[in-house]
């Protein structure tokens, strides 16, 4: 079955929360530990998906297979930047081009000079490798709160839409 990418619909909120929680457990426990991971889940999903996709200029796209959600991207286009967060792919579906497809979907219709910006945990070697292959470059390092009392180092990465499209979106 072909993977379908669709805009987030509020009736998919509970399924989206469950998907993100599983991705965060799969990703972050090994990188920052269980305490910080649980703090992230509580702070980000304690109020449901509405805290991540409040509806102003934020958009979310979900990738589906028969078994449900297998990928997501949450982003916001503001002036000359596309801020991306929540780009996650089910661990069994990684390294098959789905992350690239989601990113390209999020960039659809944007001017080639638009800058895509993403923040990744410094400890997230898989995520850093993914973005490095797409031509993203580090612009700064920040401390990110994964929940009260759980600061972690993150890297802010950027790449122009034109560059990403050249290497990834065909």
C-alpha positions in Angstrom: 0.0 0.0 0.0 1.2 3.5 -0.8 1.9 6.0 2.0 -0.5 8.9 1.9 0.3 12.3 3.3 -2.6 14.4 4.4 -3.1 17.6 6.4 -3.8 17.0 10.1 -7.5 17.0 11.1 -8.6 17.5 14.7 -10.4 14.2 14.8 -7.0 12.5 14.4 -5.8 14.2 17.6 -5.7 11.2 19.9 -4.0 9.0 17.3 -1.5 11.8 16.6 -0.7 12.1 20.3 -0.2 8.4 20.6 2.1 8.4 17.6 4.2 11.3 18.9 4.4 9.7 22.4 5.7 6.4 20.9 8.2 8.3 18.7 9.5 10.2 21.7 9.9 7.1 23.7 11.7 5.3 20.9 13.9 8.3 20.2 14.7 10.1 23.4 15.0 7.5 26.2 18.3 6.3 24.8 19.5 9.9 24.2 18.4 11.8 27.3 17.0 9.2 29.6 13.5 8.2 30.8 13.0 11.1 33.2 13.6 13.8 30.6 11.5 11.9 28.0 8.6 11.6 30.4 8.9 15.3 31.2 8.7 16.1 27.5 5.7 13.9 27.0 3.9 15.5 29.9 4.8 19.1 29.0 4.0 18.7 25.2 1.0 16.4 25.3 -0.5 17.1 28.7 -3.1 19.3 27.1 -3.5 17.1 24.0 -2.3 17.9 20.5 -3.7 21.5 20.7 -0.5 22.6 22.4 1.5 21.6 19.3 -0.9 22.5 16.6 -2.9 25.5 17.9 -4.1 26.5 14.4 -2.6 30.0 13.8 -0.1 29.6 11.0 1.1 26.2 12.2 0.4 23.2 10.0 0.8 19.5 10.4 0.9 16.8 7.9 0.5 13.1 8.7 1.7 10.1 6.7 -0.6 7.1 6.8 -0.3 3.5 6.0 -3.0 0.9 6.6 -1.9 0.5 10.2 -2.3 4.2 10.9 0.1 7.2 11.3 3.7 6.4 10.4 5.1 9.9 10.1 4.5 13.5 10.9 5.7 17.0 10.3 4.6 20.2 12.1 5.8 23.5 10.7 5.1 27.2 10.4 5.9 29.5 7.5 6.7 33.0 8.9 8.2 35.6 6.6 11.3 34.1 5.0 11.5 31.0 7.2 9.8 27.7 7.5 10.2 26.5 11.0 10.0 22.7 11.3 9.4 20.7 14.4 7.7 17.4 15.0 9.3 15.6 12.0 9.1 12.0 13.1 8.9 8.7 11.3 7.9 5.4 12.9 11.2 3.5 13.7 10.2 0.6 11.4 9.6 3.0 8.5 12.8 5.0 8.8 15.5 5.2 6.1 13.0 4.7 3.3 12.5 8.3 2.2 9.5 9.1 4.3 11.1 11.9 6.3 12.3 13.5 3.0 8.8 13.2 1.6 7.3 14.9 4.6 9.8 17.7 4.5 9.3 18.3 0.8 5.5 18.3 1.4 5.9 21.0 4.1 8.0 23.1 1.6 5.5 22.8 -1.2 4.7 26.2 -2.7 7.4 28.1 -0.8 9.9 30.4 -2.6 13.3 28.9 -3.2 15.0 31.5 -1.0 12.9 30.5 2.0 15.1 29.2 4.8 14.1 26.0 6.5 15.1 25.9 10.2 14.9 23.0 12.6 16.2 22.4 16.1 17.5 18.9 16.9 18.9 17.5 20.1 22.7 17.4 20.1 22.4 13.8 21.2 20.1 12.8 18.3 22.8 11.4 16.0 20.2 9.9 13.6 18.4 13.2 13.2 21.6 15.2 12.8 22.8 12.7 10.1 19.4 13.0 8.3 19.6 16.8 8.2 23.4 16.8 7.3 22.6 14.7 4.2 20.1 17.3 3.1 22.6 20.2 3.4 21.5 21.7 6.7 24.2 23.6 8.6 24.5 24.5 12.2 23.8 28.2 12.9 23.8 28.1 16.7 23.6 25.9 19.8 20.8 26.3 22.4 19.6 24.8 25.7 16.1 23.3 25.3 13.8 22.4 28.2 12.4 18.9 27.7 10.3 19.7 30.8 10.9 21.5 34.1 14.4 20.7 35.3 15.4 18.8 32.2 17.6 21.1 30.0 19.3 19.5 27.0 21.6 20.8 24.3 20.1 21.3 20.9 21.5 22.5 17.6 19.6 25.0 15.3 20.1 23.9 11.7 19.2 25.8 8.5 19.1 25.2 4.8 17.5 27.1 1.9 14.5 25.5 0.2 16.3 25.5 -3.2 19.2 23.5 -1.8 16.9 20.9 -0.1 14.8 20.5 -3.3 17.9 20.1 -5.4 19.1 17.1 -3.4 15.8 15.6 -2.1 12.6 16.7 -3.8 12.1 15.4 -7.2 
